[in-house]
């Protein structure tokens, strides 16, 4: 017997995954556009590469500090309100994390024109790092939902986030 997606998964998780995929698709399009603009690829300056590396570390730091920051739910909140608030905050933080994961590619794009020699190789440094940040932190998954859920439930109130998303841990029989 196979288990398909639950109605909750289809209602909340899939659209959020599609949205974050579109956001990351912007990074790929920026990279492709830059290569098409000027296919030559001289070695980039150390300043340009350094700026991209700083952007990658800065994005990782910002994602971990701000990307999962949510207020704790108050005690006594009805389940429907807790679920609705949890879903809204999970969606907002997911979009924030996806956007922050994309920042190094944007920095690399602009640095590929700002520093001489003009080289799109800075994007070749930024894109894999951004893809890793995206996969770890932005793609809506059980891991990211549990991390947001920890913040929501910091004061002991239940958020029911993973259940509302339909991705709660299932016990094997």
Steps between C-alpha positions, in 0.01 A plus 500: 500500500641839405428814685451810292514858612250598762252779420692722741825432315338594172338809650797651683832334421493457121422864417774612738746259337401634158551859616844431645593311184406804294708724727804276455428478129573873494857424606543255218355749250736775623794265452390399151441862400847602618670225302302597189588870544873425483616144454866582565617392841830649611604433857305739723674739737562392857276784615207364302551145626548627856179699482310191382646285778406766756148508350474121534605504865282804566198330345560185704526707817188705418301187420591343832438817702199657328369226273366284780411777741134476596315610812394231743129425494305600811355233727131427462485580128232283333641235265352664187660834586830335591507310170407808298763714669762225469429453128515874436830539685648191336408637157645842578825364637534256211477781247749703706746209512463441124565867430803508729638187332476681166689812613852363428406438137375857465822629661704281264303626200570864583862435598554329164448843342634724776850355532757465224546268331131450434447129556194286562715251694392676820158356430658155473613553860166636623252264335608173666517671839160657451360167384631336818346775717175464310492121536584511870292794612251623242338190353191429713564167669451318826838629622421867435148462637631343819748783545228763464275292722766507775481880503123503497485256790782660702262594783330161508193568284427256215515632143399181311709625207630169367154346530343797319754461221439126486867419549511392864718203584313178431559203724595184317303188591 
